[in-house]
Every structure is written in C-alpha cells, then in structure tokens.
Amino acid sequence: MKKAVVVLFLILSLMVAVTASAGPSLERILKKGELVVGTSGSQPPMTAITKKGEIIGLDADISRAMAAAMGVKVKFVLKPFAELLPALEAGQVDMVLSGMTIKPKRNQKVAFVGPDYVTGKGLLAVAAKYAALREAKGLDTSDVTIAARCACGRFPFLCADSLSIPG
C-alpha cells in the first residue's frame, strides 16, 4: 500500500511538473482546443492555396502534425506576409509558419524555433543546355531570360528597380 501511494504521488508530481513547464501559450491552446496558425499562403512550396481554397505545403503539413500531436484542431489565418509577425505579437495567432527567414531584427521581437527547413538557392532551367551550365557567364546572352521573385526582400539586388546593368 505504501509503495502504491509513493508511485501515485510520483505520477501526480510528474503530471503537475509537465503542466507547469508547458507555459501559458501551450496551456491556452490546449484549453481552447485549437492551434491558430498565421500564414501567407503565398510561399510555395512552403505554403500555398489550392483552387478549392485549401492551404497546402510543408508549413501547413507541419502545422497539422503539431495540432494532431497536441490533440487539438488547426485553424489557418491568412494574412499578407508583412502582417504575420504583428498578428503574432497582438495575439491574433498562436504561431506563424509561412516560409519565414530567421533574421536578427525579427528574433528580437519573437522567438523562433528552428529553422525547420534549410535551403540554398539555385536555378531552374527548362532547356538541357542551361541545366548543364557550370558557370553563370553562360547565362549572359540575349536569348536567356532570368526571373526572380523580389517580394520576399531577401535579395534586393535581383529586383528590377535595383539592377545596375552595364552598357
């Protein structure tokens, strides 16, 4: 009997310790039974919206898996990318998962857990002759068009208004 009481006491102590260490954000999510995730829906393949309006991508899959692990539902809140961190700071969302790069300024305001995905930059070429190139100078011809997504702000030197083309 004495051993049973000790075991029960240990189990209850561990349960209290786990609950206490979960923190107010996790407790709030568990209490309401819903994980509210902010995303832009415009960062494929990380996050995108199908024609049917479903949010898909790696970030959406991670969000769904996290919600399932917590035993809660997931709710996506679509916002323009620039509004995601302010929404997190204002408590409108529980977390942001939207292909966001960890930057020192952002990290001063919110806590990043990750990175959850690490990538490099590369070229996507349709023609085999471009795919086989080993040097960038092979792209410096009038019959080659290079397109880059400028809205993310990571590479301002690629945007048309900041290009300095000699000649």
C-alpha positions, 0 to 999 in steps of 0.5 A: 500500500505504501509503495502504491501511494509513493508511485501515485504521488510520483505520477501526480508530481510528474503530471503537475511538473509537465503542466507547469513547464508547458507555459501559458501559450501551450496551456491556452491552446490546449484549453481552447482546443485549437492551434491558430496558425498565421500564414501567407499562403503565398510561399510555395512550396512552403505554403500555398492555396489550392483552387478549392481554397485549401492551404497546402505545403510543408508549413501547413503539413507541419502545422497539422502534425503539431495540432494532431500531436497536441490533440487539438484542431488547426485553424489557418489565418491568412494574412499578407506576409508583412502582417504575420509577425504583428498578428503574432505579437497582438495575439491574433495567432498562436504561431506563424509558419509561412516560409519565414527567414530567421533574421536578427531584427525579427528574433528580437521581437519573437522567438523562433524555433528552428529553422525547420527547413534549410535551403540554398538557392539555385536555378531552374532551367527548362532547356538541357543546355542551361541545366548543364551550365557550370558557370553563370557567364553562360547565362549572359546572352540575349536569348536567356531570360532570368526571373526572380521573385523580389517580394520576399526582400531577401535579395534586393539586388535581383529586383528590377528597380535595383539592377545596375546593368552595364552598357 
